[in-house]
């Protein structure tokens, strides 16, 4: 990342001094190396946003990220419980095949077989 790209990303009122801006640019380049694929843009943005917030002294970003992670884990657990219930209802009555259900649900077929007690 070039300095002008970082400044465009930050906008005019970024509140960073020159040393912080240099450090953020270094962090941005390390982040780009860590997440090199084009599909990694959301991860790059999240990491860069965190680096920026930490440079501003916003340590509460850690607690916020922990809350988001906990919420995501809870949402995943609830979604998996729902998918398992759907598998238990739809596959035995032959509304869906194991592989068809797995593909539709975005899970591994072996997970579906486990939910059905076949593993």
GITASUL-V667954 format. One record per residue. N is the residue number from 1. SS is DSSP state (H for helix, E for strand, L for the rest). PSI is psi in degrees with one decimal (999 if undefined). OMEGA is omega in degrees with one decimal (NA if undefined). Layout:
BEGIN
[[N | SS | PSI | OMEGA] [N | SS | PSI | OMEGA]]
END
This chain:
BEGIN
[[1 | L | 140.9 | 177.7] [2 | L | 157.4 | -178.5] [3 | H | -41.7 | -178.6] [4 | H | -32.8 | 177.2] [5 | H | -41.9 | 178.3] [6 | H | -44.3 | 179.3] [7 | H | -34.7 | 176.1] [8 | H | -39.4 | 178.8] [9 | H | -40.1 | -177.7] [10 | H | -36.6 | -172.6] [11 | L | -176.4 | -173.1] [12 | L | -33.0 | -172.9] [13 | L | 53.3 | -173.6] [14 | L | -15.4 | 175.2] [15 | L | 14.9 | 178.5] [16 | L | 141.8 | 172.9] [17 | L | 177.7 | -175.9] [18 | H | -42.4 | 179.3] [19 | H | -42.9 | 179.0] [20 | H | -39.3 | 178.7] [21 | H | -42.5 | 177.0] [22 | H | -42.8 | 178.7] [23 | H | -41.1 | 179.7] [24 | H | -36.9 | 176.7] [25 | H | -42.6 | 176.4] [26 | H | -43.8 | 178.3] [27 | H | -42.4 | -179.4] [28 | H | -41.4 | 179.7] [29 | H | -37.1 | 175.4] [30 | H | -39.1 | 178.3] [31 | H | -42.6 | 178.2] [32 | H | -36.1 | 176.8] [33 | H | -36.6 | -178.8] [34 | H | -33.8 | -178.3] [35 | L | 76.6 | -171.0] [36 | L | -21.6 | -174.3] [37 | L | 149.6 | 179.0] [38 | H | -33.4 | 179.7] [39 | H | -10.3 | -178.0] [40 | H | 8.0 | -175.8] [41 | H | -42.8 | 178.0] [42 | H | -37.6 | 178.1] [43 | H | -41.4 | 177.6] [44 | H | -45.3 | -179.5] [45 | H | -42.3 | -179.7] [46 | H | -43.9 | -179.5] [47 | H | -42.7 | -179.5] [48 | H | -39.7 | 177.0] [49 | H | -41.7 | 177.8] [50 | H | -43.8 | 178.6] [51 | H | -44.0 | 178.8] [52 | H | -47.0 | -178.9] [53 | H | -39.1 | 178.5] [54 | H | -38.1 | 177.4] [55 | H | -27.6 | 176.4] [56 | L | -2.0 | 179.0] [57 | L | 18.0 | -178.8] [58 | L | 74.3 | -178.3] [59 | L | -19.2 | -179.9] [60 | H | -10.6 | 177.1] [61 | H | -31.6 | -179.5] [62 | H | -45.8 | 178.7] [63 | H | -39.2 | 179.3] [64 | H | -42.8 | 178.0] [65 | H | -38.1 | 177.2] [66 | H | -41.3 | 177.6] [67 | H | -43.8 | 178.9] [68 | H | -41.6 | 179.9] [69 | H | -44.4 | 177.8] [70 | H | -42.8 | 179.2] [71 | H | -39.8 | 179.1] [72 | H | -40.6 | 178.0] [73 | H | -40.9 | 178.5] [74 | H | -43.0 | 178.8] [75 | H | -40.3 | 177.9] [76 | H | -43.9 | -179.9] [77 | H | -42.7 | 179.7] [78 | H | -41.1 | 178.7] [79 | H | -42.0 | 178.4] [80 | H | -38.0 | 176.6] [81 | H | -41.5 | 177.3] [82 | H | -42.9 | 178.2] [83 | H | -39.5 | 178.7] [84 | H | -44.7 | 178.7] [85 | H | -43.7 | 178.6] [86 | H | -42.4 | 178.4] [87 | H | -44.0 | -179.4] [88 | H | -26.7 | 179.6] [89 | H | -37.9 | -170.3] [90 | H | -34.1 | -176.0] [91 | L | -45.7 | 179.7] [92 | L | -31.9 | 178.7] [93 | L | 10.4 | 174.2] [94 | L | 25.6 | 172.0] [95 | L | -26.3 | 179.0] [96 | L | 151.9 | 170.7] [97 | L | 162.8 | 177.2] [98 | H | -48.7 | -177.2] [99 | H | -38.5 | 177.6] [100 | H | -42.1 | 178.4] [101 | H | -45.0 | -179.8] [102 | H | -43.9 | -179.8] [103 | H | -45.9 | -179.7] [104 | H | -38.4 | -177.3] [105 | H | -12.7 | -179.7] [106 | L | 32.2 | 178.9] [107 | L | 166.3 | 177.7] [108 | L | 141.4 | 178.9] [109 | H | -33.5 | 179.6] [110 | H | -30.8 | 174.4] [111 | H | -44.4 | 178.7] [112 | H | -45.2 | 178.8] [113 | H | -37.2 | 177.0] [114 | H | -43.6 | 178.8] [115 | H | -31.5 | -178.8] [116 | L | 0.7 | -179.6] [117 | L | 22.0 | -178.5] [118 | L | 8.8 | -178.6] [119 | L | 999 | NA]]
END
